[in-house]
Structures are given as C-alpha cells and as structure tokens.
Amino acid sequence: MTMTDEIKGILLEHFNKYPEMQVQDMIKLIYQNEFAGGHLIDDEQESLKRLQAEMENLENSGLNEEKPLFEDIGNGLVRLYLDKLPGLRTDIRTINRFFVNTSGKIRGSAENFRRKVSVLKQCCEECILPFAASEIEELVGELAAKGYPPISHSEVYRRAYKPGYRVVLSDYRTFFEIFLNIDILLKAKEYVNVAIDGNSGAGKTRLSHLIGEIYDCNIFHMDDFFLTPELRTEERLKEPGGNVDYARFRNEVLDNIKKREEFAYRVYNCSKGTFDRQVKVSPKRLNIIEGCYSMHPCLIEDYDLKIFLSIGKEKQKARILKRNGPSKLKRFVEEWIPLEDMYFNELNIPGKCDLVFNL
C-alpha cells in the first residue's frame, strides 16, 4: 500500500467514525501519523504524573463502550485509549513506557507531513471530505511558522468525543496480552521467567528486545547454548529438541536465577566453534528467555509465561534470506528448520504455551 492510499484510508475511516471532526482534527491525525506525540519525553517521571492525573479524571467520566482500546492511525502507530484501561490490571508505568519509547523512536519529517496534508487537500477538492482547502493551508502555514509543534483537538471534537489517549507503536497493540500478563505476574511473584519460542524468523529476538525496552529485565538467548561439536552426535540430533545444550542452560542460567545472586554463563559461538566470552548477570525480577528450544521438557516447568511465535513458510524464508543471505537460507531449509519442526510437532510446543501469535 502506498503512503497516499494509507493516509487517505485513515482519514476517511476516522471521519466516518467521528463525523464531528474539524479541519484541526484532521491535521492532528496526519500530524500524529507522521510525528507520533510530536515531542521527545525528557522527564519520564513527569510524563507518568501527567498520565496518572489524566487517568483519574477519565475514570470519573465513565467508560465509552464503543471506543476501542487501540485505534489505528497508520504508519505503524495507534492511539491507546486510556478510559479502556481500568479493570485490565495493567501497570500504568507500562503504558507510560509505551508512550515514552514511541516518542523517542519516531521523528518524522516536515516534508512527509506536507505530502500527507496534500492527500487531505485532494480529498477535499474531490468533495470526499467536506473541508475547504484554504482552511487547511492556513492552519498548516501557522504550524510551519512555529516549527511544527504538537496540535490540539478542536473544542467541537473534545465536547463530542472526550478524547483521552496516548499515541504508541502498533507493536504494543500486537503484543499487549504479553505486557498485561507480565504486569499481573510481577504484582504476584518475587521473580518472573518468560519464555519465547517459535519458528526461525518469527521475531523472537525482536520481541525480547521490545519487552526489554519496557521493563528492567535480563534477556537470555538460546542461540548461545547450541551444541558444542562433541555433543552433536547422530543420536542427539534425532532427539526432539536435542539441538540445544539444555543441560548447560539449566545449570548455568535457570538454576542460578533461583538463587537470586549474581552469576555468569558462557556464550558458545557457533561460527568460531568455541566459548568466546562470559556474560555476568545481576538478579532482576523479570527474566526473558528467547529462542527455539527454550521450552524443552527439561526447562519448560521453570517458566511463568510461555509464548510461541508462528510464521508461514514463505514469509519465513523471505525473512531468513534478508537476514542471513542465500547460503545460510539453504542450511536453514535443509537442516535447522526440519529439526525445529520435529521439536515443535513431537513435543506439541505450541499447545503447551499460554499465548500463541501467528505473525
């Protein structure tokens, strides 16, 4: 989908849902599509205080049953509506981190903003939207003169729809159940272990980093625990899940997490065929274990939340080709993916998970 098609679709979708929208609200929607919140959050604690105060006021206004929790605004961004949060048991600090991280990642450009505004003007000129192009030009000119600061909703829109939201990355919508579950677990347990298993190329490492941007946590990668040459026997590779040194992972990581003390584990470098470094670990309340074979039967009972990421074969191949190149793709297809599939199927790994995402 082109930028023009996407922004046109978003504008029309929102106008149909919110027919009281004014030109100012249309421009704000385009602004958020390009710049997200439109400013870098320098003080996370101050941002949290503002969010808490807004939540208190919204809770007293009653819930809007028709409003979704998340609403698409395009460009990988969504509005997260605050009045849908009470009762979900999520931690308000998590929501604030969504907002702070999004603000830090999205920059946008004035050029792209103006291009998107031109789509709005075209819709008006074609009488698809009932606004005057001159009014759009006037408002955008004022914004440009001020250096494109964030823009507010119109009073008409505020009275009609009482908007209260934060603009966040759509990834937080995709994986919201994970964050919700982690928040609940952290309120109930001294420490929490989360495992992310799934197909190669499904985004396990990326998801672990996404979680790591929200919480203070340790992240462990199963790729660091693949078999050393002396363990790679024919018998071992016929074993479902045998392609990883699960005994070493238990001894060096899981058993040490339970002690709540500092520890270190060795990283095996497959390319060099040797242990090339040690990683020192300080105890943290949240531990993320990501990678294929992380839910081996010898390990799975130690996890409080089990996540599986699934991806179709063609999409998987395309991602691996882009990430690893043609020669590695061949080895994935002929060697590693069949071993993974045997492990998933014979041990029913997806069926043992709390959350399964088909991406």
Secondary structure, DSSP 4 states (H G I P E B T S, - for coil): --HHHHHHHHHHHHHHH-TT--HHHHHHHHHHHHHTTSS--S-HHHHHHHHHHHHHHHHHH---TTS-SEEEEETTEEEEEGGG-TTS---HHHHHHHHHHHHHH----HHHHHHHHHHHHHHHHTTSS---HHHHHHHHHHHHHTTS---PPPHHHHHHH---EEEEEHHHHHTHHHHHHHHHHHHH-SSEEEEEEE-TTSSHHHHHHHHHTTS-EEEEEGGGGBPPGGG--HHHHTSTTTTB-HHHHIIIIIHHHHHTS-EEEEEEETTTTEEEEEEEE---SEEEEESTTTT-TTTGGG-SEEEEEE--HHHHHHHHHHHH-HHHHHHIIIIIHHHHHHHHHHTTTGGG-SEEEE-
